[in-house]
Amino acid sequence: MRIISRSYLKDFGEKYSNSKQALLSWYDEVKKLEWENSADLKKSFSSASIITFKRVVFNIKGNEYRLIVDIEYKLKLIFVVWIGTHKEYDFIDVKKIEFKK
């Protein structure tokens, strides 16, 4: 899968240094995969939450952080939409938050 906005992950890892290795691990693992659909994704990441056909939430660093992505399965693209602490996640509407270029 091709991940759009790696810089967003990198910036977050700099801000929250204890998330950096977990984000790198997630990135390295996901870029090697090619999911056809959410069922394929769940085989790789059983703890991921499928919100809609293309919106997924990943738990990062033992659920200390939440990563929201949009996935275009046919194009093999993942757009990083949002990342934050678990506490911050509780105050957002996961379905309405948008990708920012």
CYANA upper distance limits for C-alpha pairs under 8 A (distance plus 0.5 A):
  1 MET  CA     30 VAL  CA      6.85
  1 MET  CA     31 LYS  CA      5.20
  1 MET  CA     32 LYS  CA      6.92
  1 MET  CA     33 LEU  CA      6.13
  1 MET  CA     34 GLU  CA      5.83
  1 MET  CA     35 TRP  CA      7.96
  1 MET  CA     76 LYS  CA      5.39
  1 MET  CA     77 LEU  CA      6.17
  1 MET  CA     78 ILE  CA      7.28
  2 ARG  CA     31 LYS  CA      6.39
  2 ARG  CA     76 LYS  CA      6.61
  2 ARG  CA     77 LEU  CA      5.34
  2 ARG  CA     78 ILE  CA      6.53
  3 ILE  CA     27 TYR  CA      8.33
  3 ILE  CA     31 LYS  CA      7.35
  3 ILE  CA     77 LEU  CA      6.46
  3 ILE  CA     78 ILE  CA      5.20
  3 ILE  CA     79 PHE  CA      6.55
  3 ILE  CA     80 VAL  CA      7.79
  4 ILE  CA     77 LEU  CA      7.66
  4 ILE  CA     78 ILE  CA      6.45
  4 ILE  CA     79 PHE  CA      5.37
  4 ILE  CA     80 VAL  CA      6.77
  5 SER  CA      9 LEU  CA      7.64
  5 SER  CA     79 PHE  CA      7.26
  5 SER  CA     80 VAL  CA      6.53
  5 SER  CA    101 LYS  CA      8.36
  6 ARG  CA     10 LYS  CA      6.74
  6 ARG  CA     80 VAL  CA      8.27
  7 SER  CA     11 ASP  CA      6.47
  8 TYR  CA     12 PHE  CA      6.73
  8 TYR  CA     80 VAL  CA      8.05
  9 LEU  CA     13 GLY  CA      6.64
  9 LEU  CA     23 LEU  CA      7.36
  9 LEU  CA     80 VAL  CA      8.50
  9 LEU  CA     83 ILE  CA      8.24
 10 LYS  CA     14 GLU  CA      6.82
 10 LYS  CA     20 LYS  CA      7.92
 11 ASP  CA     15 LYS  CA      6.83
 12 PHE  CA     16 TYR  CA      6.47
 12 PHE  CA     19 SER  CA      8.34
 12 PHE  CA     20 LYS  CA      8.17
 12 PHE  CA     83 ILE  CA      8.11
 13 GLY  CA     17 SER  CA      5.69
 13 GLY  CA     18 ASN  CA      7.83
 13 GLY  CA     19 SER  CA      5.96
 13 GLY  CA     20 LYS  CA      4.64
 13 GLY  CA     21 GLN  CA      8.41
 13 GLY  CA     23 LEU  CA      7.65
 14 GLU  CA     20 LYS  CA      7.40
 16 TYR  CA     20 LYS  CA      7.54
 19 SER  CA     23 LEU  CA      6.61
 19 SER  CA     60 ILE  CA      8.06
 19 SER  CA     61 LYS  CA      6.99
 19 SER  CA     65 TYR  CA      8.18
 20 LYS  CA     24 LEU  CA      6.69
 21 GLN  CA     25 SER  CA      6.60
 22 ALA  CA     26 TRP  CA      6.69
 22 ALA  CA     60 ILE  CA      6.80
 22 ALA  CA     61 LYS  CA      6.02
 23 LEU  CA     27 TYR  CA      6.55
 23 LEU  CA     60 ILE  CA      7.44
 23 LEU  CA     61 LYS  CA      8.48
 24 LEU  CA     28 ASP  CA      6.50
 25 SER  CA     29 GLU  CA      6.58
 26 TRP  CA     30 VAL  CA      6.52
 26 TRP  CA     60 ILE  CA      8.40
 27 TYR  CA     31 LYS  CA      6.56
 28 ASP  CA     32 LYS  CA      7.35
 29 GLU  CA     33 LEU  CA      7.49
 34 GLU  CA     76 LYS  CA      7.03
 35 TRP  CA     40 ASP  CA      5.88
 35 TRP  CA     41 LEU  CA      6.42
 35 TRP  CA     73 TYR  CA      6.86
 35 TRP  CA     76 LYS  CA      7.73
 36 GLU  CA     40 ASP  CA      6.81
 36 GLU  CA     73 TYR  CA      5.98
 36 GLU  CA     74 LYS  CA      7.35
 37 ASN  CA     41 LEU  CA      7.13
 37 ASN  CA     73 TYR  CA      6.57
 38 SER  CA     42 LYS  CA      6.69
 38 SER  CA     50 ILE  CA      7.75
 38 SER  CA     53 PHE  CA      7.74
 38 SER  CA     54 LYS  CA      8.40
 39 ALA  CA     43 LYS  CA      7.01
 40 ASP  CA     44 SER  CA      7.35
 41 LEU  CA     45 PHE  CA      6.51
 41 LEU  CA     46 SER  CA      8.24
 42 LYS  CA     46 SER  CA      5.09
 42 LYS  CA     47 SER  CA      7.97
 42 LYS  CA     48 ALA  CA      7.22
 47 SER  CA     58 PHE  CA      7.73
 47 SER  CA     59 ASN  CA      7.59
 48 ALA  CA     56 VAL  CA      7.24
 48 ALA  CA     57 VAL  CA      6.16
 48 ALA  CA     58 PHE  CA      5.25
 48 ALA  CA     59 ASN  CA      7.07
 49 SER  CA     56 VAL  CA      6.13
 49 SER  CA     57 VAL  CA      5.54
 49 SER  CA     58 PHE  CA      7.08
 50 ILE  CA     54 LYS  CA      8.33
 50 ILE  CA     55 ARG  CA      6.86
 50 ILE  CA     56 VAL  CA      5.20
 50 ILE  CA     57 VAL  CA      7.11
 51 ILE  CA     55 ARG  CA      5.82
 51 ILE  CA     56 VAL  CA      6.03
 51 ILE  CA     57 VAL  CA      7.75
 51 ILE  CA     94 VAL  CA      8.44
 51 ILE  CA     95 LYS  CA      7.82
 52 THR  CA     56 VAL  CA      7.61
 52 THR  CA     95 LYS  CA      8.46
 54 LYS  CA     70 ASP  CA      5.71
 54 LYS  CA     71 ILE  CA      5.36
 54 LYS  CA     72 GLU  CA      7.02
 54 LYS  CA     73 TYR  CA      8.33
 55 ARG  CA     68 ILE  CA      7.65
 55 ARG  CA     69 VAL  CA      6.32
 55 ARG  CA     70 ASP  CA      5.06
 55 ARG  CA     71 ILE  CA      6.95
 55 ARG  CA     95 LYS  CA      8.08
 56 VAL  CA     68 ILE  CA      6.31
 56 VAL  CA     69 VAL  CA      5.96
 56 VAL  CA     70 ASP  CA      6.87
 56 VAL  CA     71 ILE  CA      8.11
 57 VAL  CA     66 ARG  CA      7.06
 57 VAL  CA     67 LEU  CA      6.02
 57 VAL  CA     68 ILE  CA      5.03
 57 VAL  CA     69 VAL  CA      6.97
 58 PHE  CA     66 ARG  CA      6.30
 58 PHE  CA     67 LEU  CA      5.55
 58 PHE  CA     68 ILE  CA      6.96
 59 ASN  CA     63 ASN  CA      5.02
 59 ASN  CA     64 GLU  CA      7.78
 59 ASN  CA     65 TYR  CA      6.60
 59 ASN  CA     66 ARG  CA      5.51
 59 ASN  CA     67 LEU  CA      6.98
 60 ILE  CA     64 GLU  CA      6.72
 60 ILE  CA     65 TYR  CA      5.44
 60 ILE  CA     66 ARG  CA      6.29
 60 ILE  CA     67 LEU  CA      7.36
 61 LYS  CA     65 TYR  CA      6.87
 63 ASN  CA     86 HIS  CA      7.33
 64 GLU  CA     85 THR  CA      6.58
 64 GLU  CA     86 HIS  CA      6.04
 65 TYR  CA     83 ILE  CA      7.60
 65 TYR  CA     84 GLY  CA      6.09
 65 TYR  CA     85 THR  CA      4.83
 65 TYR  CA     86 HIS  CA      5.55
 66 ARG  CA     83 ILE  CA      6.12
 66 ARG  CA     84 GLY  CA      6.11
 66 ARG  CA     85 THR  CA      6.55
 66 ARG  CA     86 HIS  CA      6.33
 66 ARG  CA     89 TYR  CA      7.27
 67 LEU  CA     80 VAL  CA      8.04
 67 LEU  CA     81 VAL  CA      8.26
 67 LEU  CA     82 TRP  CA      6.43
 67 LEU  CA     83 ILE  CA      4.94
 67 LEU  CA     84 GLY  CA      7.32
 68 ILE  CA     80 VAL  CA      6.85
 68 ILE  CA     81 VAL  CA      5.92
 68 ILE  CA     82 TRP  CA      5.55
 68 ILE  CA     83 ILE  CA      6.66
 68 ILE  CA     94 VAL  CA      8.09
 69 VAL  CA     78 ILE  CA      6.89
 69 VAL  CA     79 PHE  CA      5.90
 69 VAL  CA     80 VAL  CA      5.08
 69 VAL  CA     81 VAL  CA      5.50
 69 VAL  CA     82 TRP  CA      7.45
 70 ASP  CA     78 ILE  CA      6.26
 70 ASP  CA     79 PHE  CA      5.63
 70 ASP  CA     80 VAL  CA      7.19
 70 ASP  CA     81 VAL  CA      7.19
 71 ILE  CA     76 LYS  CA      7.99
 71 ILE  CA     77 LEU  CA      6.32
 71 ILE  CA     78 ILE  CA      5.04
 71 ILE  CA     79 PHE  CA      6.85
 72 GLU  CA     76 LYS  CA      6.38
 72 GLU  CA     77 LEU  CA      5.64
 72 GLU  CA     78 ILE  CA      6.87
 73 TYR  CA     77 LEU  CA      7.06
 79 PHE  CA     99 PHE  CA      7.53
 80 VAL  CA     99 PHE  CA      7.26
 81 VAL  CA     97 ILE  CA      7.71
 81 VAL  CA     98 GLU  CA      6.42
 81 VAL  CA     99 PHE  CA      4.81
 81 VAL  CA    100 LYS  CA      7.33
 82 TRP  CA     97 ILE  CA      8.03
 82 TRP  CA     98 GLU  CA      8.33
 82 TRP  CA     99 PHE  CA      7.75
 84 GLY  CA     88 GLU  CA      6.51
 84 GLY  CA     89 TYR  CA      6.90
 85 THR  CA     89 TYR  CA      6.71
 86 HIS  CA     90 ASP  CA      7.10
 87 LYS  CA     91 PHE  CA      7.88
 88 GLU  CA     92 ILE  CA      7.61
 89 TYR  CA     94 VAL  CA      8.45
 92 ILE  CA     97 ILE  CA      7.98
 93 ASP  CA     97 ILE  CA      6.85
